[in-house]
């Protein structure tokens, strides 16, 4: 099990062990003929974090707050300059892998009818 705070490099460590990340001047890897790993794959647009979450749905503040709570995003958004109005960046560049997952997953559901 690999645990640590948001953005601490957990995904990078695992990808380095698999040889998918070049570590400058460092040799790292595992001596296995096969390994299984399911990477965090998220696709976010370079629009606000809020707009990535709600997608094309109509904004419903009460439901949006519920979604943020369920996805444990409130604290993350407090730490990001601009909160949910901040641009996610190209491919969600300002977010860690776990944050991207928590932003993109709600956008696949209907936030409001």
N, C-alpha and C positions, 0 to 999 in steps of 0.2 A: 504494500500500500504506500502510495506517495501522497503526503498531505502537506499543506502549507497555505499561507495567505494568498489572496488574489494577486496575480501578477508576479509571483515569486519564482517562476520558471519550472513548474512541475511538468508541463507539456514539453517544454524545450529539453528537459532532462531525458524524458522518455524517448523523444525523437532523436536525441543525440545517441542514446544507447542503441537505437536501431540503425544508426548511420545516416539518418535523414537530415541532420543538422551538422554543418561544418563548424567544428570548434577550433578557433584560431590557434594553431600550434599545439593542440592537445589531441592525443589519440585516445578514443574512448569507444567502447562497443561491448557486445556480448558474444560469447563463443557458442552460438547456437546455429543449427542448420535451418531452423524455422522459428518464427515468433509471430504471435498475433497481437495486433494493436488496432483499435478503432479510434481514429483521430477525431478531434472536434472539428467538424466542418460547418461553417456558418457563412451565410451570404448576407451582407448588409449593404444597403445603399448609403451614399454619402449625403444623407439627409439627417435631420435631428434624430436623436435616440428615440424620442417620443413617436415620431412619424414612422420609424422602423418598427416600433412595437404595435402601433394601432393599424398600420397598413392602410388599406382603402376604407376601413370602417369609420363611421361617424364617432367623434370623440365623446365618451361618456366618462366624466371625471370620477364618479363613484366606482364604476367598474374598473377603470384604469388604475385607481389606487389599490383596489383588490388584487389586480394582476401584479402590480409592483410588490405588494406584500407577499403574495404566494411565491413569486420568483426571487424573493429576497434581494430586490434591487434598490430599495430605499437608501441603504447605507452607501452602496456603490455610487448612486447618483449624487449623494451629498459630497462625495469625495472628488467628483468630476467637475471641473470649472464649467459652469453653465448648466449643470444638472442635465435634465432630460431635453433641454433645448440645444445642447452642444451637438455639433455635427459629429456623426459617428466616424467620419473619416473613410477613406477608400477601403472597402472591405471591412469596416469596423476597426480601423487602425488604432483608435484611442482606447479600445477595450481589450481586456485579457481574453484568453480563449473561453474561460468559464463565463465571463460576463457576456460575451457574444452569444453563447448558447442560451443564456437566460433572456437576452433581448430578442433573439430571432425566434425562439419557440413560441412565445405568446403571439407573435405576429402571424403564425399559421392558424390561429384560432380566431373566432369572431369576437371582437372586443365589444361591439354593440350591434344590435340588429337595426 
